[in-house]
C-alpha cells in the first residue's frame, strides 16, 4: 500500500537497507512498522494467534518482528506489560484490576500490579511507598526511583495514548504486511544511527532532539511519542526492553512517523557522497 508520495513501506525499507551497502546489509536490523488499530477497526492478521503471544511485552514484540520477521499482534488480553498497555492506549491508566493471566513483566512481582499502581508511582517507587510486593528483584530492589515524588515526576513525562482508544497494536516488517505504518522503529548501532540522523537532517537542517529516561523505552519513547507528536524520537531502550524484551546491548532505537522515515531515507540517499559511511570507524 502506497502513501501520497507514491513510495510504500516495502520500497522505503529496501532503500534504507541499501544505503548501508551490501556487506553491512546482511547484519542490519530491518525496520519495523507499527500499526495502531483504534477500537471498532479491523485488526490485521498476525503470523500467530494472539494467544500464542500471551504475556509478551510490546518491546519484545517489536524485537520478534525485527529479528524473526513475524507479524505480532498485541492487545489488552495478551500484552505482557501494563506500562506498555497504558502507553499504547490499550488500557485505562487508572484501571484498578491487574491484567489477568500470564504477563511477563508483572509475573516478576510477588503481587501483580494494576495499571493504576503504575500511574500512581507505586511500582516505580515501590521501596519509598512501602509497596515491595511490586518489586522486580526481591527485597533489595531499590525501585526505579528513590522517592515516590521522583517516580511521579518521571511518569508525568512518559507519553501515553490516553484514554484507552486502541484495540490492538501490530509490529511487522514491510515484506510481511502490505499496509502503511503509523510509526517506523529502527534498531541501530550508534554508527548506523549517525548515518540515519544525517539523512534526516540533510533536507531541512533540523536538529534531532532526543528525550528519554530509561523506562518505557519502546512503548512510550519509540511508539507513543512519535505517534502523538509526529516527530522523530530516540531511546537507548530501557530496563524492560533489555532484561525482559531481550534487546541487544549494542543497539539503540529511533522511532518516527512513516512520513519522516521517507524523509530520512531520501536524505540518506541524496547525501551519500557527502557522508562517506565506509570511512566511519567501527
C-alpha positions as CSV (number, residue, x, y, z in Angstrom):
1,X,0.0,0.0,0.0
2,X,1.4,3.4,-1.0
3,X,1.0,6.8,0.6
4,X,0.6,10.1,-1.1
5,X,4.3,10.2,-2.1
6,X,3.9,7.0,-4.2
7,X,6.5,5.2,-2.1
8,X,5.3,2.4,0.1
9,X,6.8,0.9,3.3
10,X,8.4,-2.0,1.4
11,X,10.3,0.2,-1.1
12,X,11.3,2.6,1.6
13,X,12.7,-0.2,3.8
14,X,14.7,-1.7,0.9
15,X,16.2,1.7,0.1
16,X,17.0,2.2,3.8
17,X,18.8,-1.1,3.9
18,X,20.7,-0.5,0.6
19,X,22.3,2.8,1.8
20,X,24.4,0.8,4.2
21,X,25.9,-1.3,1.5
22,X,25.7,-4.9,0.6
23,X,28.1,-6.3,3.2
24,X,26.5,-4.5,6.2
25,X,23.0,-5.1,5.0
26,X,23.4,-8.8,6.0
27,X,23.6,-7.9,9.7
28,X,21.4,-4.7,9.7
29,X,18.2,-5.0,11.7
30,X,15.2,-4.5,9.4
31,X,12.8,-1.6,10.1
32,X,9.7,-2.4,11.9
33,X,6.3,-0.9,11.0
34,X,3.8,-0.2,13.8
35,X,0.1,0.0,13.1
36,X,-2.1,1.3,15.9
37,X,-5.7,-0.1,15.4
38,X,-8.4,2.0,17.1
39,X,-11.4,0.3,18.7
40,X,-14.0,-0.7,16.1
41,X,-11.5,-1.1,13.3
42,X,-10.3,-4.4,11.8
43,X,-7.1,-5.9,13.2
44,X,-4.7,-7.3,10.6
45,X,-4.0,-11.0,11.0
46,X,-0.7,-12.0,12.6
47,X,1.7,-14.8,11.9
48,X,0.4,-16.5,15.1
49,X,-2.8,-16.2,17.1
50,X,-2.8,-13.5,19.8
51,X,-3.0,-16.4,22.4
52,X,0.5,-17.6,21.2
53,X,1.9,-14.2,22.2
54,X,0.4,-14.3,25.6
55,X,2.4,-12.3,28.1
56,X,4.8,-10.8,25.5
57,X,5.7,-7.2,26.3
58,X,5.5,-4.7,23.4
59,X,9.3,-4.2,23.4
60,X,9.7,-7.9,22.9
61,X,7.0,-7.9,20.2
62,X,9.0,-5.3,18.2
63,X,12.2,-7.4,18.6
64,X,10.4,-10.5,17.4
65,X,9.1,-8.6,14.4
66,X,12.6,-7.1,13.7
67,X,14.7,-10.3,14.3
68,X,12.3,-13.1,13.3
69,X,10.1,-11.5,10.7
70,X,6.9,-12.3,12.5
71,X,3.8,-10.2,12.4
72,X,2.9,-9.7,16.1
73,X,-0.5,-8.5,17.2
74,X,-0.6,-7.2,20.8
75,X,-3.8,-6.3,22.5
76,X,-5.2,-5.8,26.0
77,X,-5.7,-9.6,26.5
78,X,-2.1,-10.6,25.7
79,X,0.2,-7.6,26.4
80,X,2.9,-8.6,28.8
81,X,3.4,-5.2,30.5
82,X,0.8,-2.9,32.0
83,X,3.1,0.2,31.4
84,X,3.1,-0.6,27.6
85,X,-0.7,-1.2,27.7
86,X,-1.1,2.3,29.1
87,X,1.4,3.9,26.7
88,X,-0.2,2.3,23.7
89,X,-3.8,3.1,24.7
90,X,-4.9,-0.5,25.3
91,X,-6.0,0.0,28.9
92,X,-7.2,2.9,31.1
93,X,-4.3,4.2,33.1
94,X,-6.5,4.3,36.2
95,X,-7.7,0.7,35.9
96,X,-7.7,-0.9,39.4
97,X,-7.7,-4.5,38.4
98,X,-4.4,-6.2,37.4
99,X,-4.3,-7.7,33.9
100,X,-5.3,-11.3,34.2
101,X,-3.3,-14.3,33.0
102,X,0.4,-14.6,32.1
103,X,2.1,-11.2,31.9
104,X,5.9,-11.4,31.5
105,X,6.6,-8.1,33.4
106,X,4.3,-8.3,36.3
107,X,4.9,-12.1,36.8
108,X,8.2,-11.0,38.2
109,X,6.4,-9.4,41.1
110,X,5.1,-11.0,44.3
111,X,1.7,-9.5,43.6
112,X,0.9,-8.3,40.1
113,X,0.5,-4.5,39.9
114,X,-2.6,-3.0,38.2
115,X,-2.4,-0.1,35.7
116,X,-3.3,2.4,38.4
117,X,-0.4,1.2,40.5
118,X,1.9,2.2,37.7
119,X,0.2,5.5,37.2
120,X,0.3,6.4,40.9
121,X,4.0,5.7,41.1
122,X,3.7,2.7,43.4
123,X,5.6,0.3,41.1
124,X,8.5,2.6,40.2
125,X,8.7,3.9,43.7
126,X,8.0,0.6,45.4
127,X,10.5,0.9,48.2
128,X,9.7,4.5,49.3
129,X,6.0,3.9,49.1
130,X,6.3,0.6,51.0
131,X,4.9,-1.5,48.2
132,X,7.6,-4.1,47.9
133,X,5.1,-6.6,46.6
134,X,5.7,-4.8,43.3
135,X,9.5,-5.1,43.4
136,X,11.1,-6.9,40.4
137,X,14.3,-8.0,42.1
138,X,13.4,-9.1,45.6
139,X,13.8,-7.4,49.0
140,X,16.9,-5.5,47.9
141,X,15.2,-3.8,45.0
142,X,15.5,0.0,45.2
143,X,12.7,0.6,42.9
144,X,13.2,2.6,39.7
145,X,13.3,5.9,41.6
146,X,14.4,6.7,45.1
147,X,11.3,8.5,46.2
148,X,7.6,8.4,45.3
149,X,7.8,12.0,44.2
150,X,10.6,11.3,41.8
151,X,8.6,8.4,40.4
152,X,5.6,10.6,39.8
153,X,7.7,13.2,38.2
154,X,9.2,10.6,35.8
155,X,5.8,9.2,35.0
156,X,4.4,12.6,34.2
157,X,6.9,12.9,31.4
158,X,6.2,9.4,29.9
159,X,4.0,9.8,26.8
160,X,0.8,7.7,26.6
161,X,-2.2,7.3,24.3
162,X,-5.0,8.0,26.8
163,X,-7.9,7.4,27.1
164,X,-7.7,3.7,26.1
165,X,-8.9,4.1,22.5
166,X,-6.8,1.3,20.8
167,X,-8.0,-2.2,20.1
168,X,-4.5,-3.6,19.1
169,X,-1.0,-2.7,18.0
170,X,0.8,-4.6,15.2
171,X,4.5,-4.9,14.7
172,X,5.7,-6.1,11.3
173,X,8.4,-6.0,8.6
174,X,7.4,-4.3,5.3
175,X,7.6,-7.6,3.4
176,X,5.2,-9.3,5.7
177,X,2.2,-6.9,5.7
178,X,1.1,-4.6,2.9
179,X,-0.2,-1.6,5.0
180,X,1.3,1.8,5.7
181,X,2.6,2.0,9.2
182,X,1.7,4.8,11.7
183,X,5.2,4.6,13.1
184,X,8.5,3.1,12.0
185,X,11.0,1.8,14.6
186,X,14.6,1.1,13.6
187,X,17.2,-0.6,15.9
188,X,20.7,0.6,15.0
189,X,24.2,0.7,16.3
190,X,25.5,4.2,17.1
191,X,27.4,4.4,13.9
192,X,24.3,3.5,11.9
193,X,22.2,5.9,13.9
194,X,24.6,8.7,12.8
195,X,24.0,8.0,9.2
196,X,20.2,7.9,9.7
197,X,20.2,11.2,11.6
198,X,22.4,12.8,9.0
199,X,20.0,11.7,6.3
200,X,17.0,13.1,8.3
201,X,18.8,16.5,8.7
202,X,20.1,16.7,5.1
203,X,16.9,18.0,3.6
204,X,15.9,20.5,6.3
205,X,18.8,21.2,8.7
206,X,16.5,20.3,11.6
207,X,18.2,19.1,14.8
208,X,17.5,15.7,16.2
209,X,16.3,16.1,19.7
210,X,16.2,13.0,21.9
211,X,14.3,12.8,25.2
212,X,14.4,9.5,27.1
213,X,14.5,8.3,30.7
214,X,15.4,4.6,30.6
215,X,11.8,3.5,31.3
216,X,9.1,2.6,28.7
217,X,11.8,3.0,26.0
218,X,9.9,1.2,23.2
219,X,6.2,1.7,24.1
220,X,6.4,5.4,25.1
221,X,9.6,6.8,23.6
222,X,9.6,5.0,20.2
223,X,5.9,4.3,19.7
224,X,3.5,6.6,21.6
225,X,5.7,9.8,21.4
226,X,6.2,9.8,17.6
227,X,2.6,8.9,17.1
228,X,1.3,11.7,19.3
229,X,3.8,14.4,18.4
230,X,4.5,13.4,14.8
231,X,8.3,13.7,15.2
232,X,11.5,11.7,15.2
233,X,12.5,10.4,18.6
234,X,15.2,8.2,20.1
235,X,15.8,5.9,23.0
236,X,18.6,3.8,24.5
237,X,15.8,1.2,25.2
238,X,15.1,0.6,28.8
239,X,15.3,-1.9,31.7
240,X,12.3,-3.8,30.4
241,X,13.4,-3.8,26.8
242,X,16.9,-5.1,27.7
243,X,16.2,-7.5,30.7
244,X,12.7,-8.7,29.7
245,X,12.3,-7.9,26.0
246,X,15.8,-9.2,25.0
247,X,17.2,-6.3,23.1
248,X,20.9,-6.4,22.5
249,X,23.2,-4.1,24.4
250,X,24.9,-2.6,21.3
251,X,21.7,-1.2,19.8
252,X,19.6,1.9,20.3
253,X,16.3,2.8,18.9
254,X,14.8,5.5,16.6
255,X,11.1,5.9,16.2
256,X,9.3,8.2,13.7
257,X,6.1,8.6,11.7
258,X,6.2,7.0,8.3
259,X,6.4,10.4,6.6
260,X,9.6,11.2,8.4
261,X,11.0,7.7,7.6
262,X,10.6,8.6,3.9
263,X,12.3,11.9,4.5
264,X,15.2,10.1,6.3
265,X,15.7,7.6,3.5
266,X,15.6,10.2,0.8
267,X,18.1,12.3,2.7
268,X,20.4,9.3,3.3
269,X,20.5,8.6,-0.4
270,X,21.0,12.2,-1.6
271,X,23.8,12.8,1.0
272,X,25.7,9.6,0.4
273,X,28.6,11.3,-1.3
274,X,28.9,13.9,1.4
275,X,28.9,11.4,4.3
276,X,31.2,8.6,3.3
277,X,29.8,5.9,5.6
278,X,32.5,3.3,4.7
279,X,35.1,5.7,6.1
280,X,33.5,5.7,9.6
281,X,35.4,3.6,12.1
282,X,33.7,0.8,13.9
